Amino acid sequence: MNHACAEHAAGGELLRTPGKKVLTPVQHTLLIPLVARALGGALYPGHACGDEQASRLLQGLPVDGRAYLADRPTVLNVLWRTRLIRDVALAFFAEHPKAWGLNLGCGLSHYFQWLDNGSNTWVDADLPEVMALRRKWLPAQPPRLRAATVDLQTEGWWQRLRLPQRALAQPILVVCEGVLMYFQPDEVRQVLQQFAQVAPPGSVLVLDTMARCAVGQAQWHASVGRTRAQFHWGISQMQELTACHPRLQLRQSHSVAPSHGWMGVAMEAMWNPWGQNAPLYGLAELVVQ
Ligand SMILES: C[S@@+](CC[C@H](N)C(=O)[O-])C[C@H]1O[C@@H](n2cnc3c(N)ncnc32)[C@H](O)[C@@H]1O
């Protein structure tokens, strides 16, 4: 990682965990959605998500968010996905009020501010360095909001979450946003398979996807390029998400393109001319049979 560039982009203090470890490029990408949720509503009032936690957090951090705010398409993408994930989660908990939700690769996001219904439980999970940052910058833990350390790129990551039996006695909601595009395809398959094997029927996984043409192109991305992280996974067909396990079913797929107006729709049509049905950037809801 080019430390000088990263320090310039985000301020030195945040880039080190409380144990003084430097964040990796992929860990560093957590600033992109944080800034979008904290400040992006002023640019796109119609898409604002009212993320008070992000706004408060960013005020306290030694980070200049303006660099990320300049990348407007990404700000809009994050606001769009945040609202959509929130809506999917609210509908899920309306149906299963006592269920558990799990945010894999949570970064510094805080969905429970919107989802706490008084009886559900939420688990925020990420790599140890990021969870150390959360402890430092998001210390207040309301009841039924838990924290866990997870490395999704290792086998048996689900077991190491040590979810109690009661969490799996009913469907569970899993969110994984802004994470899997940085993994190798085999690693993504392993995450999906693991979820499909263990999650109770009716469980839902919400994840975001990029088209395969984005793989290897992160250096041209206005925000991700600054972090030196790279995209390794993308899809051409939505069926690729469910092909790895018979219990997985695609419930719904969403494209961000219409949120960008006719230009967004035209661009998507241009990039996907050969019957590819995956959006350039979108969200998928997978359900376990
Ligand atoms: C772009 S950020 C997204 C953060 C959060 N989901 C959000 O939308 O605000 C990518 C996140 O993936 C996490 N991540 C990367 N590799 C991971 C792994 N092997 N296991 C768990 N989390 C990982 C990073 O630490 C980082 O927090």
The ligand as an SDF file (V2000), in Angstrom:
LIG
                    3D

 27 29  0  0  0  0  0  0  0  0999 V2000
  -15.9810   -0.9450    1.4230 C   0  0  0  0  0  0  0  0  0  0  0  0
  -15.8230   -1.4830    3.0730 S   0  0  0  0  0  0  0  0  0  0  0  0
  -17.5550   -1.7920    3.3890 C   0  0  0  0  0  0  0  0  0  0  0  0
  -17.8960   -1.6030    4.8160 C   0  0  0  0  0  0  0  0  0  0  0  0
  -19.3910   -1.6970    5.1360 C   0  0  0  0  0  0  0  0  0  0  0  0
  -19.9610   -2.9190    4.6630 N   0  0  0  0  0  0  0  0  0  0  0  0
  -20.1310   -0.4970    4.6080 C   0  0  0  0  0  0  0  0  0  0  0  0
  -20.8440   -0.6280    3.6120 O   0  0  0  0  0  0  0  0  0  0  0  0
  -19.9890    0.5740    5.2110 O   0  0  0  0  0  0  0  0  0  0  0  0
  -15.1390   -3.1430    2.9540 C   0  0  0  0  0  0  0  0  0  0  0  0
  -15.1100   -3.8600    4.2790 C   0  0  0  0  0  0  0  0  0  0  0  0
  -14.8240   -5.2530    4.0440 O   0  0  0  0  0  0  0  0  0  0  0  0
  -14.0880   -5.7060    5.1420 C   0  0  0  0  0  0  0  0  0  0  0  0
  -13.3730   -6.9440    4.7980 N   0  0  0  0  0  0  0  0  0  0  0  0
  -12.4330   -7.1060    3.8590 C   0  0  0  0  0  0  0  0  0  0  0  0
  -11.9540   -8.3660    3.8740 N   0  0  0  0  0  0  0  0  0  0  0  0
  -12.6420   -9.0170    4.8480 C   0  0  0  0  0  0  0  0  0  0  0  0
  -12.6190  -10.3440    5.3550 C   0  0  0  0  0  0  0  0  0  0  0  0
  -11.7620  -11.2610    4.8630 N   0  0  0  0  0  0  0  0  0  0  0  0
  -13.4480  -10.6690    6.3460 N   0  0  0  0  0  0  0  0  0  0  0  0
  -14.3070   -9.7470    6.8620 C   0  0  0  0  0  0  0  0  0  0  0  0
  -14.3730   -8.4730    6.4340 N   0  0  0  0  0  0  0  0  0  0  0  0
  -13.5570   -8.1050    5.4420 C   0  0  0  0  0  0  0  0  0  0  0  0
  -13.1250   -4.5480    5.3750 C   0  0  0  0  0  0  0  0  0  0  0  0
  -12.4790   -4.6410    6.6120 O   0  0  0  0  0  0  0  0  0  0  0  0
  -14.0490   -3.3490    5.2390 C   0  0  0  0  0  0  0  0  0  0  0  0
  -14.6150   -2.9850    6.4500 O   0  0  0  0  0  0  0  0  0  0  0  0
  1  2  1  0
  2  3  1  0
  2 10  1  0
  3  4  1  0
  4  5  1  0
  5  6  1  0
  5  7  1  0
  7  8  2  0
  7  9  1  0
 10 11  1  0
 11 12  1  0
 11 26  1  0
 12 13  1  0
 13 14  1  0
 13 24  1  0
 14 15  1  0
 14 23  1  0
 15 16  2  0
 16 17  1  0
 17 18  1  0
 17 23  2  0
 18 19  1  0
 18 20  2  0
 20 21  1  0
 21 22  2  0
 22 23  1  0
 24 25  1  0
 24 26  1  0
 26 27  1  0
M  CHG  2   2   1   9  -1
M  END
$$$$
